[in-house]
Amino acid sequence: MTPRDASDANDKPNGSRWSDLDRPPLNGAALRRALVREGGLWCDVDVVQRTGSTNSDLVARAVEGTAAEGAVLVAEEQSAGRGRLDRQWTAPARSGLFFSVLLKPTEVPVARWGWLPLLTGVAVATGLSRAAGVDTALKWPNDLLVTVQGEERKAGGILAERAGDDGVVVGVGINVTLRAEELPVPQAGSLALAGAVSTDRDTLLRGVLRSLEEWYRRWRAAGGDPVVSGLQETYAAGCASLGRVVRAELPGDRSIVGEAVAVDGDGRLVIATGEGVQEPVGAGDVVHLRSV
C-alpha cells in the first residue's frame, strides 16, 4: 500500500475510520483533484491515517530529496505532534486538521524567512474566515485564537522548521470538531465550539491551502518584503497581541512585561515597558495579561 492510499484503510484494528460519523475521513483523491494543478504551488497532497509528526516526516522527505516544493502531508491523527518550545499537540483522530507543507523561497533573502510562520497565520485565519465563517485572531507569533462563550481560546498553532539548505517545512494544527470534554486544557478551543458554520475538513483544508498559496506567491513576488506584500499590515490588523499588556518569557529565564505596540519589519513583537523602553522580541512565549 502506498502512503497516499492509506486514507482508504481502517484507522483502528477493531474499528472503521467511519466509527465516528461526526468525523468522516478526508478524501485524499478529491483533495488532490482540487488542489494539484498545472502552474499551481501544490504538487502533491498525501493523506496518511496516523504518524508521529507530519513536520518530522516531511522534513525527512525534503532532506532525502523525495519531496518537492509544494508537497503537502496530512495526517488524520498524530501521536507526537509538536508545537513551539517542544510542546506536545494531541487530539483525537479526525478531530482537526494536522498538516505540513514544504516551501522553498530561494529567491527571498534568508533573513526574511522568519516571516513564513506569520504569513501562514494570516493565510490560515483568512482561509478559515471564508470557509468556516468563524472570527479568528492571531496571538504573536503563531497561535490561532477563537472566541468560545466570550473567552479567548487557542484553536490552532503553527511550527516552521528548516529542511536542508533551501527549504522550510511549515506545520499547522487546527482543532476543528474537538468537543468540550475533549479539550486538553481549559484554554483550548475549536472551530465547532466557536460556532463555525462548517466543520467539513475537506472544505476547510482546501480553503486554507488556497489562501496559503495566494499569500506565499504575493510575499515571494515582493522578494519577501513584508510591507510591499501587505503582509506586515495584514498581520498587525489581525494580531490580538497588539494593544495588550503582555508578558514575554524569553530565553535565559528572562521575562519582560509591557504593552505590545507593534510588529516590526523582522516580524518581531515590540513591547513598550514601564521604563519607557521599546524592546523587540523575536523568540519566546507571550502571555496576554489584559487590554490597555
C-alpha positions as CSV (number, residue, x, y, z in Angstrom):
1,M,0.0,0.0,0.0
2,T,1.4,3.4,-0.9
3,P,1.2,6.2,1.6
4,R,-1.4,8.1,-0.4
5,D,-3.7,5.1,-0.4
6,A,-3.6,4.9,3.4
7,S,-6.7,7.1,3.7
8,D,-8.7,4.1,2.4
9,A,-7.6,1.9,5.3
10,N,-9.1,1.3,8.7
11,D,-7.5,3.5,11.3
12,K,-8.0,1.1,14.2
13,P,-7.7,-2.7,14.2
14,N,-11.1,-3.1,15.9
15,G,-13.0,-0.3,14.1
16,S,-13.6,1.6,10.9
17,R,-12.4,5.1,10.1
18,W,-16.2,5.8,9.9
19,S,-16.7,4.8,13.5
20,D,-17.4,8.5,14.5
21,L,-19.9,9.8,11.9
22,D,-19.3,13.3,13.1
23,R,-15.7,12.9,12.0
24,P,-15.6,11.5,8.5
25,P,-12.2,10.8,6.9
26,L,-10.6,13.2,4.5
27,N,-10.9,12.3,0.8
28,G,-7.3,12.3,-0.4
29,A,-8.2,11.8,-4.1
30,A,-10.7,14.7,-4.1
31,L,-8.2,17.0,-2.3
32,R,-5.6,16.2,-5.0
33,R,-8.0,16.9,-7.8
34,A,-9.0,20.2,-6.2
35,L,-5.5,21.5,-5.3
36,V,-2.9,20.0,-7.6
37,R,-3.0,21.8,-10.9
38,E,-0.5,22.8,-13.6
39,G,1.2,26.1,-12.6
40,G,0.0,25.8,-9.1
41,L,2.1,25.7,-5.9
42,W,0.8,22.4,-4.6
43,C,2.4,19.4,-6.4
44,D,1.0,16.6,-4.2
45,V,-1.4,16.0,-1.3
46,D,-0.6,12.9,0.7
47,V,-3.1,11.8,3.4
48,V,-2.0,9.2,5.9
49,Q,-4.0,7.8,8.7
50,R,-1.5,8.1,11.6
51,T,2.0,9.3,12.1
52,G,4.2,10.7,14.8
53,S,4.6,14.2,13.3
54,T,3.9,15.4,9.8
55,N,6.6,18.0,10.2
56,S,9.2,15.4,11.1
57,D,8.1,13.2,8.2
58,L,8.1,16.0,5.6
59,V,11.5,17.4,6.8
60,A,12.9,13.9,6.4
61,R,11.5,13.6,2.9
62,A,12.9,17.0,1.9
63,V,16.3,16.1,3.2
64,E,16.2,12.8,1.3
65,G,15.1,14.6,-1.9
66,T,11.8,12.7,-2.1
67,A,9.6,15.8,-1.7
68,A,9.5,18.8,-3.9
69,E,8.3,22.3,-3.1
70,G,4.5,22.3,-2.7
71,A,4.3,18.9,-1.2
72,V,1.5,18.6,1.4
73,L,1.4,15.9,4.1
74,V,-1.8,15.5,6.0
75,A,-2.4,13.1,9.0
76,E,-5.8,12.1,10.4
77,E,-4.0,11.5,13.7
78,Q,-0.6,12.4,15.1
79,S,1.0,10.6,18.1
80,A,3.9,13.0,18.5
81,G,2.6,16.3,17.2
82,R,4.8,19.3,18.2
83,G,4.2,22.9,18.8
84,R,6.6,25.7,19.6
85,L,9.0,25.2,22.5
86,D,8.7,21.4,22.1
87,R,5.2,21.4,23.4
88,Q,3.1,18.3,22.6
89,W,0.0,18.6,20.4
90,T,-2.5,15.8,20.8
91,A,-6.1,15.4,19.6
92,P,-8.5,12.6,18.8
93,A,-8.3,11.1,15.3
94,R,-10.1,13.2,12.6
95,S,-11.0,15.9,15.1
96,G,-8.8,18.5,13.4
97,L,-6.5,19.4,10.5
98,F,-2.9,18.3,11.0
99,F,-0.7,19.0,8.0
100,S,2.7,20.2,6.9
101,V,3.8,21.9,3.6
102,L,7.3,22.2,2.1
103,L,8.2,25.7,0.8
104,K,11.5,26.7,-0.9
105,P,11.5,30.5,-1.2
106,T,15.0,30.6,-2.7
107,E,14.5,34.0,-4.4
108,V,13.8,35.5,-0.9
109,P,16.7,36.5,1.3
110,V,17.0,34.0,4.2
111,A,16.8,36.9,6.6
112,R,13.2,37.3,5.6
113,W,12.2,33.6,6.0
114,G,11.2,34.3,9.6
115,W,8.0,35.8,8.2
116,L,6.8,32.4,7.0
117,P,5.1,31.4,10.3
118,L,3.4,34.8,10.4
119,L,2.4,34.5,6.8
120,T,1.0,31.1,7.4
121,G,-1.0,32.5,10.4
122,V,-2.5,35.2,8.1
123,A,-3.3,32.6,5.5
124,V,-4.9,30.2,7.9
125,A,-7.0,33.0,9.5
126,T,-8.1,34.2,6.1
127,G,-8.9,30.8,4.8
128,L,-10.9,29.8,7.9
129,S,-12.9,33.0,7.9
130,R,-14.0,32.3,4.4
131,A,-14.6,28.5,4.7
132,A,-15.8,28.2,8.3
133,G,-17.4,31.6,8.9
134,V,-15.7,32.0,12.2
135,D,-13.9,35.0,13.5
136,T,-10.2,34.3,14.3
137,A,-7.3,36.3,15.6
138,L,-3.6,35.7,15.8
139,K,-1.6,35.7,19.0
140,W,2.0,36.5,18.3
141,P,3.8,34.7,16.8
142,N,1.7,31.8,15.6
143,D,-1.3,30.8,17.7
144,L,-4.8,30.9,16.2
145,L,-7.4,32.2,18.6
146,V,-11.2,31.9,18.6
147,T,-13.9,33.1,20.9
148,V,-15.8,30.5,22.9
149,Q,-18.5,31.7,25.3
150,G,-17.0,35.1,25.4
151,E,-13.5,33.8,26.2
152,E,-10.3,33.9,24.0
153,R,-9.2,30.3,23.3
154,K,-6.4,28.7,21.3
155,A,-7.7,26.6,18.4
156,G,-4.5,26.2,16.4
157,G,-0.8,26.6,16.1
158,I,2.0,26.8,13.5
159,L,5.5,25.4,13.6
160,A,8.2,26.2,11.0
161,E,11.4,24.2,10.6
162,R,14.3,24.3,8.2
163,A,14.5,21.4,5.8
164,G,18.0,21.3,4.3
165,D,19.7,24.3,2.9
166,D,16.9,25.6,0.7
167,G,13.6,24.5,2.3
168,V,11.2,25.3,5.2
169,V,8.5,22.9,6.4
170,V,5.6,24.7,7.9
171,G,3.2,22.6,10.1
172,V,-0.3,23.6,11.0
173,G,-2.6,22.1,13.6
174,I,-6.2,23.2,13.9
175,N,-8.9,21.9,16.3
176,V,-12.0,21.5,14.2
177,T,-14.6,19.3,16.0
178,L,-12.9,19.0,19.4
179,R,-15.7,18.8,22.0
180,A,-15.7,20.5,25.4
181,E,-15.0,17.2,27.2
182,E,-12.0,16.5,24.9
183,L,-10.2,19.8,25.5
184,P,-6.6,19.1,26.7
185,V,-6.6,22.4,28.8
186,P,-9.4,24.9,29.7
187,Q,-7.7,27.5,27.5
188,A,-8.1,25.4,24.3
189,G,-10.9,25.7,21.9
190,S,-12.1,24.5,18.5
191,L,-13.9,25.8,15.4
192,A,-17.0,23.9,16.4
193,L,-17.1,25.3,19.9
194,A,-16.6,28.8,18.3
195,G,-19.8,28.3,16.3
196,A,-18.3,27.6,12.8
197,V,-20.9,27.3,10.1
198,S,-18.9,24.5,8.5
199,T,-16.7,21.8,10.0
200,D,-16.2,19.9,6.8
201,R,-12.4,19.3,6.9
202,D,-12.1,18.8,3.2
203,T,-13.6,22.2,2.6
204,L,-11.5,23.8,5.3
205,L,-8.3,22.3,4.1
206,R,-8.9,23.4,0.6
207,G,-9.7,27.0,1.8
208,V,-6.6,27.2,4.0
209,L,-4.2,25.8,1.3
210,R,-5.6,28.1,-1.4
211,S,-5.2,31.1,1.0
212,L,-1.6,30.0,1.8
213,E,-0.7,29.7,-1.9
214,E,-2.1,33.2,-2.5
215,W,-0.2,34.8,0.3
216,Y,3.0,32.9,-0.4
217,R,3.0,33.9,-4.0
218,R,2.4,37.6,-3.1
219,W,5.2,37.6,-0.5
220,R,7.6,35.8,-2.8
221,A,6.9,38.1,-5.7
222,A,7.8,41.0,-3.4
223,G,11.1,39.4,-2.6
224,G,9.9,38.7,0.9
225,D,9.3,42.4,1.7
226,P,6.5,42.4,4.4
227,V,5.5,46.0,3.5
228,V,5.3,45.7,-0.3
229,S,3.4,42.3,0.0
230,G,1.0,43.8,2.5
231,L,1.9,41.0,5.0
232,Q,3.1,43.2,7.8
233,E,-0.1,45.4,7.7
234,T,-2.4,42.5,7.5
235,Y,-0.7,40.5,10.3
236,A,-0.9,43.6,12.6
237,A,-4.6,44.1,11.8
238,G,-5.4,40.6,12.9
239,C,-3.0,40.3,15.8
240,A,-4.7,40.1,19.1
241,S,-1.5,40.7,21.0
242,L,-1.2,44.3,19.9
243,G,-2.7,46.8,22.3
244,R,-2.5,44.3,25.1
245,V,-0.4,44.2,28.2
246,V,1.7,41.1,27.8
247,R,4.4,39.1,29.5
248,A,7.2,37.8,27.3
249,E,9.0,34.8,28.6
250,L,12.4,35.0,26.9
251,P,15.3,32.6,26.6
252,G,17.7,32.6,29.6
253,D,14.8,32.7,32.1
254,R,14.2,36.4,31.5
255,S,10.8,38.0,31.1
256,I,9.5,41.4,30.4
257,V,6.1,43.0,30.9
258,G,4.6,45.8,28.9
259,E,2.3,46.9,26.1
260,A,2.7,45.2,22.7
261,V,2.7,48.2,20.4
262,A,3.9,46.9,17.0
263,V,5.2,44.1,14.8
264,D,8.4,45.3,13.2
265,G,9.9,44.7,9.8
266,D,11.6,41.5,11.0
267,G,8.3,40.1,12.4
268,R,9.3,40.7,16.0
269,L,6.8,41.9,18.6
270,V,7.7,45.3,20.0
271,I,6.9,45.7,23.7
272,A,6.9,49.1,25.4
273,T,7.9,48.6,29.1
274,G,7.1,50.7,32.1
275,E,10.6,52.2,31.9
276,G,9.8,53.8,28.5
277,V,11.9,51.3,26.6
278,Q,10.6,49.6,23.4
279,E,12.1,46.1,23.2
280,P,11.6,43.9,20.1
281,V,11.0,40.2,21.0
282,G,11.9,37.7,18.3
283,A,11.7,34.5,20.3
284,G,10.0,33.3,23.4
285,D,6.5,32.8,24.8
286,V,4.0,35.6,25.1
287,V,1.1,35.6,27.6
288,H,-1.8,38.0,27.2
289,L,-2.4,39.8,30.6
290,R,-5.1,42.4,29.9
291,S,-6.2,45.0,27.4
292,V,-4.8,48.5,27.6
